[in-house]
C-alpha cells in the first residue's frame, strides 16, 4: 500500500515538473493565444458609412470640358436613403460633388443645403439600403473617452486615427466667426478628414470632424483637432432637410460665464451669463440690454453658460418675444426681447 502511494507521489511530481518546464515553451510558440487591445470591431461597424467627397470644377480647353478636383474631404452616411453630412468648406463653390463609397461605388451628389455657423452641409445621393453608423443618445461623451477619426487624409484612402476626447464645449475660430461647443480631440484630423466620422470605442458616432489647428507652417500647436457634436449636427441636418437652410434665433450679444466670488463683490447670484458686448441695432440693444448686464434667466430657463444660451436662442422662432431677467448694478430687471433671425445662414 505504501509502495503504491510512493509511486503515485513520484508520478505526480514528475508530471508537475514537466508541466512547469514545457508550458512556457508552448505559450511562447502560440502568441495568438494572447489577448490584445483592438478597436477593430468599432472600425468594422462604422467604416462602411464613411465616404470620400470630391469637390470638382470644370474647365473648357479647346471646347472640351475637363474636371479638376478643387478640394477633398469625407462624409458620413446619415440615412439608408442617401443623406450625407459633410463640412461646408469641403464642397464650397463646387461645380460637381462626387461621393465615393467604400465598396467602390461612385455617385454624383446633390447639395441639399449648408450652414455657415456650424460649417455643415447636407448632400443627397440617389440610392438605398446604405450602411449607417449607430448612434447612442443615452451615452454621454466624457473627457478621456477613447475616440477614432475615420476619413480620407490627403486622398490616401480611408484611414483611422486614434486619440481621446481632450475637452468638450470648446470655442474655435474659423471664417471670421466663433463657433462654439466643439469636441476637442488629439486624434489626427488632416486635410481630407474634414466631414468624416469621430466614433467612440463601441463604434457609435460621436461627432463630425471639422477643424484642425497647428497644421500650418506658422503654427506650432499639435493635437488640437475639433469635431461637431453629433447632437448638434443632427439638429442642423434636420433643419436643412426641412427648410433648405438653418433658421435660427438671434439675440445680438457676446457673452461670458460669470460666477460670484462668494463675497458679494460681483453679485449675490451664484451663476449667470455676463454680457460683454451688444451688437448695434440688434435685438438685445433694441430691448435696452447693455454691456455689463448679467443674464439670470432667459424666459423660464436659468442662465448657466454661453453654450446653453446659444442652444436656447438658436431654437427660438424669429419674431418671438422672450422675457429676459438681468442683473444690473445690483438691481434685477425683466426686459422683453424680440428674437430675430440669425443674419448668417
C-alpha positions in Angstrom: 0.0 0.0 0.0 2.8 2.3 1.0 4.7 1.4 -2.2 1.7 2.3 -4.4 1.3 5.6 -2.5 5.0 6.5 -3.1 4.6 5.6 -6.8 1.7 8.0 -7.1 3.5 10.8 -5.4 6.6 10.3 -7.6 4.5 10.2 -10.8 2.7 13.4 -9.7 5.9 15.2 -9.0 7.3 14.2 -12.4 4.1 15.4 -14.2 4.3 18.7 -12.4 7.9 19.3 -13.3 7.1 18.5 -17.0 4.2 21.0 -17.0 6.3 23.7 -15.3 9.1 23.4 -17.9 7.1 22.7 -21.0 4.1 25.0 -20.7 6.1 28.3 -21.2 7.5 26.8 -24.4 4.1 26.2 -25.8 2.9 29.6 -24.6 5.7 31.4 -26.3 5.2 29.4 -29.5 1.5 30.4 -29.6 1.3 34.2 -29.4 -2.2 34.0 -31.0 -3.4 32.9 -27.6 -2.5 36.2 -26.0 -5.2 38.9 -25.8 -4.6 42.3 -27.5 -6.4 45.6 -27.2 -8.1 46.3 -30.5 -10.7 48.6 -31.9 -11.3 46.5 -35.0 -15.0 45.9 -34.1 -15.7 49.6 -33.8 -14.0 50.3 -37.1 -15.8 47.4 -38.8 -19.2 48.8 -37.6 -18.5 52.4 -38.6 -16.2 52.5 -41.6 -18.7 51.4 -44.4 -20.7 54.6 -43.6 -17.7 57.0 -44.1 -17.4 58.2 -47.7 -14.9 60.2 -49.7 -16.2 63.5 -51.0 -14.6 65.3 -54.0 -15.2 68.9 -54.9 -14.8 69.3 -58.7 -14.9 72.1 -61.2 -15.0 72.1 -65.0 -12.7 74.0 -67.3 -13.0 74.3 -71.0 -10.0 73.6 -73.1 -10.5 73.7 -76.9 -14.2 73.3 -76.4 -13.5 70.2 -74.3 -14.5 70.2 -70.7 -12.1 68.7 -68.1 -12.9 68.0 -64.5 -10.5 69.2 -61.8 -10.6 68.3 -58.1 -10.5 71.5 -56.1 -11.0 70.1 -52.7 -11.4 66.7 -51.0 -12.9 65.6 -47.8 -15.0 63.0 -46.2 -18.7 62.5 -45.3 -20.9 60.3 -43.1 -24.0 58.5 -44.4 -26.8 59.5 -42.1 -29.7 57.6 -43.6 -30.2 54.5 -45.7 -31.8 56.5 -48.5 -28.7 58.6 -49.1 -28.5 61.7 -46.9 -24.8 62.5 -46.1 -23.3 65.0 -43.7 -20.0 66.7 -44.5 -18.4 70.1 -44.0 -19.4 73.2 -46.0 -15.8 74.1 -46.7 -15.3 70.8 -48.4 -18.0 71.4 -51.1 -17.7 75.3 -51.3 -18.1 76.6 -54.9 -18.2 73.1 -56.4 -19.4 72.6 -60.0 -19.9 68.9 -59.2 -19.8 66.9 -55.9 -18.7 63.3 -56.2 -19.1 60.8 -53.4 -17.2 57.5 -53.4 -18.4 54.7 -51.1 -16.1 52.2 -49.5 -17.5 49.4 -51.7 -16.2 51.2 -54.8 -19.5 52.7 -56.0 -19.4 56.3 -57.1 -22.3 58.8 -57.1 -22.9 62.4 -58.1 -24.3 64.2 -55.1 -26.9 67.0 -54.8 -26.3 69.8 -52.3 -29.4 69.9 -50.1 -28.2 72.9 -48.1 -25.4 74.2 -45.9 -24.8 76.3 -42.8 -22.0 78.8 -42.2 -22.2 78.9 -38.5 -21.5 75.2 -38.0 -19.7 74.6 -41.3 -22.0 71.7 -42.0 -23.5 70.7 -45.4 -26.1 68.0 -46.3 -25.7 66.0 -49.5 -28.0 63.5 -51.2 -27.2 60.6 -53.4 -29.8 58.5 -55.3 -29.6 55.0 -53.8 -31.0 52.9 -51.0 -30.0 50.4 -48.3 -26.8 52.2 -47.4 -24.8 51.5 -44.2 -25.1 54.0 -41.4 -23.2 54.4 -38.1 -25.1 53.6 -34.9 -25.8 56.5 -32.5 -26.5 56.3 -28.8 -28.1 59.5 -27.4 -28.1 58.0 -24.0 -24.3 57.6 -23.9 -22.8 60.9 -22.7 -19.4 61.8 -24.0 -16.7 62.4 -21.4 -13.2 63.9 -21.4 -10.8 61.0 -21.6 -13.1 58.8 -23.8 -11.2 56.9 -26.5 -12.2 58.1 -29.9 -11.3 57.2 -33.5 -11.3 59.6 -36.5 -12.2 57.9 -39.8 -11.6 59.8 -43.1 -9.6 60.1 -46.3 -6.5 62.1 -45.3 -4.7 63.5 -48.4 -6.7 61.2 -50.6 -4.7 58.2 -49.4 -7.8 56.2 -48.9 -9.8 55.5 -45.8 -7.7 55.7 -42.7 -8.3 55.6 -38.9 -6.5 57.7 -36.2 -6.9 57.1 -32.5 -6.9 59.5 -29.6 -9.1 60.7 -26.7 -11.6 63.5 -26.1 -9.4 66.3 -24.8 -12.2 68.7 -23.9 -15.9 69.4 -24.5 -17.7 72.7 -25.3 -14.7 74.3 -26.9 -14.8 77.6 -28.9 -12.9 77.7 -32.2 -12.3 80.4 -34.7 -12.9 80.0 -38.4 -14.0 82.1 -41.4 -14.0 85.2 -39.1 -16.7 83.8 -36.8 -16.6 82.0 -33.5 -18.1 78.5 -33.5 -18.9 77.0 -30.1 -19.5 73.7 -28.5 -16.8 71.7 -30.3 -15.4 68.4 -29.2 -11.6 68.7 -28.9 -9.6 65.6 -29.6 -6.0 64.7 -30.2 -7.0 62.1 -32.8 -5.3 63.3 -36.0 -7.6 65.3 -38.4 -5.7 66.1 -41.6 -6.7 67.6 -45.0 -9.3 65.1 -46.3 -10.6 64.1 -42.9 -13.0 67.1 -42.8 -16.6 65.9 -42.7 -15.5 62.4 -41.6 -16.7 60.5 -38.5 -15.5 60.7 -35.0 -16.6 57.5 -33.2 -16.2 56.0 -29.7 -14.7 52.6 -28.9 -18.2 51.0 -29.3 -18.4 52.2 -32.9 -21.0 54.8 -32.2 -21.0 58.2 -33.9 -19.8 61.0 -31.6 -19.2 63.9 -33.9 -18.3 65.2 -37.4 -14.6 66.0 -37.8 -14.3 69.6 -39.0 -11.2 71.6 -38.0 -7.5 71.3 -37.1 -5.2 73.9 -35.5 -1.5 73.6 -35.9 -1.1 72.2 -39.4 0.2 75.4 -40.9 3.9 76.4 -41.0 3.4 79.4 -38.8 1.7 77.4 -36.1 3.3 75.1 -33.6 0.3 73.7 -31.8 -0.2 69.9 -32.1 -3.1 67.7 -31.3 -5.7 70.4 -31.4 -8.5 68.9 -33.6 -12.2 69.6 -33.4 -15.4 67.8 -34.2 -19.1 69.0 -34.2 -21.1 67.0 -31.6 -23.5 64.7 -33.3 -26.4 66.0 -31.3 -25.9 69.5 -32.9 -25.1 68.0 -36.3 -28.4 66.1 -36.3 -30.3 69.3 -35.4 -28.7 71.2 -38.2 -29.2 68.4 -40.7 -32.9 68.1 -39.9 -33.4 71.8 -40.4 -31.6 71.8 -43.7 -33.6 68.9 -45.0 -36.8 70.5 -43.9 -36.2 74.2 -44.9 -33.2 74.0 -47.2 -31.2 76.2 -44.7 -30.9 76.7 -40.9 -33.4 79.2 -39.5 -32.2 80.1 -36.0 -32.9 82.8 -33.5 -30.6 85.8 -33.0 -30.0 87.7 -29.8 -27.1 90.0 -30.7 -24.7 89.8 -27.8 -21.3 88.4 -26.9 -21.1 86.8 -23.5 -19.1 85.0 -20.9 -19.9 82.8 -18.0 -19.7 84.6 -14.6 -19.6 83.0 -11.1 -19.9 85.0 -7.9 -16.7 85.3 -5.9 -18.7 84.2 -2.8 -18.2 87.5 -1.1 -20.8 89.5 -2.9 -18.3 91.7 -4.7 -19.7 90.9 -8.1 -23.2 89.6 -7.4 -25.2 87.7 -4.8 -26.2 85.3 -7.5 -24.2 82.1 -7.7 -24.1 82.0 -11.5 -25.2 83.8 -14.6 -24.0 84.8 -18.1 -22.2 88.2 -18.4 -22.9 90.3 -21.4 -19.5 91.6 -22.7 -20.7 93.4 -25.8 -24.0 94.3 -27.6 -24.4 94.5 -31.3 -25.7 97.9 -32.6 -29.4 97.8 -33.6 -29.6 94.1 -32.6 -32.5 92.5 -30.7 -30.8 92.9 -27.3 -29.8 96.5 -28.0 -33.3 97.4 -29.0 -34.6 95.9 -25.7 -32.2 98.0 -23.7 -29.7 95.3 -22.7 -26.2 96.8 -22.1 -22.6 95.5 -21.8 -22.0 94.6 -18.1 -25.5 93.2 -17.6 -25.7 89.7 -16.3 -28.4 87.4 -17.7 -30.1 85.4 -14.9 -33.0 83.9 -16.7 -33.9 83.5 -20.4 -37.6 83.0 -20.4 -38.2 80.4 -17.7 -34.7 78.9 -18.0 -31.9 79.8 -15.6 -28.9 81.0 -17.5 -25.9 78.7 -16.9 -23.4 79.1 -19.8 -23.0 80.9 -23.1 -23.2 77.5 -24.9 -26.5 76.8 -23.2 -27.8 80.2 -24.1 -26.8 79.8 -27.8 -28.7 76.5 -27.9 -31.8 78.0 -26.5 -31.7 81.1 -28.7 -30.9 79.2 -31.9 -34.1 77.1 -31.4 -36.4 80.1 -30.9 -38.6 81.0 -33.8 -37.8 84.6 -35.1 -40.2 87.3 -34.0 -40.9 85.5 -30.7 -40.9 87.8 -27.7 -38.9 86.4 -24.7 -38.7 88.0 -21.2 -35.0 88.2 -20.1 -34.2 88.6 -16.5 -31.0 90.5 -15.9 -28.9 91.9 -13.0 -27.7 95.5 -13.4 -25.8 97.4 -10.7 -27.4 95.2 -8.0 -30.9 95.6 -9.4 -33.0 92.9 -11.1 -34.8 93.9 -14.3 -37.0 92.0 -16.7 -36.8 93.1 -20.3 -38.9 91.8 -23.3 -36.7 90.9 -26.3 -38.0 90.2 -29.8 -35.8 87.5 -31.2 -34.7 88.0 -34.8 -33.4 85.6 -37.4 -29.7 85.0 -37.3 -28.2 87.0 -40.2 -25.6 84.5 -41.3 -27.1 81.4 -43.0 
